[in-house]
Amino acid sequence: MSGHIFFYGYLPVAPTVLKPQRCKSPSVSTNTSITLNPQSYPRQSDDIRGSNKCSKSWTGNFAKQNMRRVAKYQMEQKVKNPKPNMPAPCVSPARARFDLSVIIVNYNTQDVTANAIQSVLDNAGALDLEVIVVDNASTDGSVASLRRTFPRVKVLATGQNGGYAWGNNIGIRHAQGRYLLVLNPDTEILDGALERAVKYLEVNPDVGILGCHASLGDGTQQLTLFRQVSLSGLFWNVFVPNKLIRNSRQFGDQRYVSLARDRVQDVDVVAGCFMMLSREVVDRVGMMDDRFFMYSEEAEWCWRVRQAGLKVRYNPDIRIIHHGAFSTGQRSPWKSVEIAKGRILFLRFSRGPTVAWLGTMLMLSGDLLRAAWFLPVSLIRPRNEGARAWRKRLSFLIRALVRPPRGQVPPKPSADMAA
């Protein structure tokens, strides 16, 4: 929030011209999304003690008192709700031009992304929507190809690869829709899904993020509902293989196997392949945390939405096809490390560095136990993908105990992205 801040219930009828740029008092940060609640302010008659050196810019004692209230409330909010650099988008809901903005992050997947765009356009129905593709420095000619094939789609060439959350945040800043859909490039929208999703959010304002029923290419349902990362879940994963955990009702029911998939359900986390929310929710909780490069950024976003008192909801009537892992590979060593890093960052940002360190220790313990299998495999078949992923993850977790990851410093995108 920059510029002047007005509290209509507390300012005089004819306020004087304010010049906060001359003041030396704390200014409202543009890096923190603050919801101002006038009821938490002192009333006009309250005694606000202390001197004010900005009297040349503010006329009258009441104006000075009001500025102090702003600074005091801002500092209280920073203490209660420390947030990363996630400014809210500039377009207000009242000025939104479209019903829905669909945001797709592309990285060297031009053909897959083109199929996703076409499925969105074919299933727009009565919605007035826009499609925004954020290209994270692809080298396969994606930008030129997509601009040529879809001239009405906004393709933003960032010139950098800052990851999934970073790319989506760029799309959110450029979006002009009342509702926003974060959509993976390896998805296909099925008939009527977008209209049903928007209508559902319109009549259910308590829903912060809406997820959907996702099918794999062969028609089987994908497990896209997750429990929040916890120490208890990581403890079970030390002794029990992940493949068994994800398909079991035991061990904390990590993938909600016990829930009926044909009914609307409130869950901890929905997969980032399809996440629809209103612009008001983004203004309230902020955008994605772009300190994550990839993995667990959707879990942290869902956690923030639930902390704000909103619901993360699964709706099986909204359906897509999700092919999965085109840009990262199904079982690459890099992906294995990024998943582990994402879990550590989630615990750090949501529960603190001590819990994150304990989570790192639990993951490392599990990988040390798995050495009984992967060490012989590494000696016999050093190029085995599973063994390579284990070695990379083990090396990363050992380093993470000494130097815990703190997240990336998001790069600056190109100044002429739309050119």
Helices and strands as residue ranges (DSSP letters): G 20-22, G 38-40, H 61-80, G 93-95, E 98-106, H 110-122, E 129-135, H 142-149, E 154-157, H 164-174, E 177-183, E 187-189, H 193-203, E 207-215, E 225-226, H 231-239, H 242-246, E 265-266, E 269-270, E 274-278, H 279-285, H 297-307, E 311-322, H 333-351, H 353-369, H 371-380, H 385-402
